[in-house]
Amino acid sequence: MCYQCSGQCPKGVRVADTIRYLSYADFYGQFALGREHFLALPERRAPCAAAIAARAEVKCPNGVHVAERLVRAQDLFA
């Protein structure tokens, strides 16, 4: 959650927020809370097929597998 991925996605996905919301479900057992926040993302900023296609452009200096996390969030919450 260093936010170094912020602003990297050319589709405008709020990467750090999306990964944080997924963490609520995956690491804290708070699926409902994660999904609520995910669904509240502005429509154009929520991960979608086009955004996930651009995922290779988002890099994490701390080794987080951004692409996998975005796909998982989309699959789990959408």
C-alpha positions in Angstrom: 0.0 0.0 0.0 2.8 2.4 -0.9 0.7 3.9 -3.7 3.6 3.8 -6.2 1.2 2.1 -8.6 -1.1 5.2 -8.5 -1.4 6.9 -11.8 0.3 4.1 -13.8 -2.8 2.5 -15.4 -3.6 4.2 -18.7 -7.2 3.2 -18.3 -7.5 5.0 -15.0 -8.0 2.0 -12.7 -7.5 2.9 -9.1 -5.0 0.1 -8.7 -3.9 0.6 -5.0 -7.6 1.0 -3.9 -8.6 -2.1 -5.8 -5.8 -4.2 -4.3 -6.7 -2.8 -0.8 -10.3 -3.8 -1.2 -9.3 -7.3 -2.3 -7.1 -7.5 0.7 -10.2 -7.0 2.9 -11.6 -10.2 1.5 -8.5 -12.3 1.1 -6.6 -11.4 4.3 -9.2 -10.2 6.8 -12.3 -12.3 5.9 -14.3 -9.1 5.1 -15.7 -10.0 1.7 -18.8 -7.7 2.1 -16.7 -4.7 3.1 -14.3 -5.3 0.2 -17.1 -5.7 -2.3 -19.0 -2.6 -1.1 -15.9 -0.5 -1.6 -15.1 -2.1 -4.9 -18.6 -1.4 -6.2 -18.4 2.2 -5.0 -15.4 2.9 -7.3 -16.4 5.5 -9.9 -17.6 3.6 -13.0 -14.8 4.6 -15.2 -12.2 3.7 -12.6 -13.4 0.2 -11.7 -11.4 -2.6 -13.2 -12.9 -3.9 -16.4 -11.8 -6.1 -19.3 -10.1 -3.2 -21.0 -8.3 -2.1 -17.9 -7.2 -5.7 -17.1 -5.8 -5.9 -20.7 -3.6 -2.9 -19.9 -2.4 -4.4 -16.6 1.1 -5.3 -17.9 1.8 -1.5 -17.9 1.3 -1.3 -14.1 4.4 -2.3 -12.2 4.9 -2.7 -8.4 8.4 -2.1 -7.0 7.5 -4.3 -4.0 6.7 -7.4 -6.0 2.9 -7.4 -5.8 1.5 -9.3 -8.8 -0.7 -6.4 -9.9 -2.3 -8.2 -12.9 -3.3 -11.2 -10.9 -4.7 -9.1 -8.1 -6.8 -7.0 -10.5 -8.2 -10.1 -12.2 -9.0 -11.6 -8.9 -10.8 -8.5 -7.7 -12.8 -8.4 -10.9 -13.7 -12.1 -10.7 -14.6 -11.9 -7.0 -16.5 -8.7 -6.7 -18.0 -7.9 -10.0 
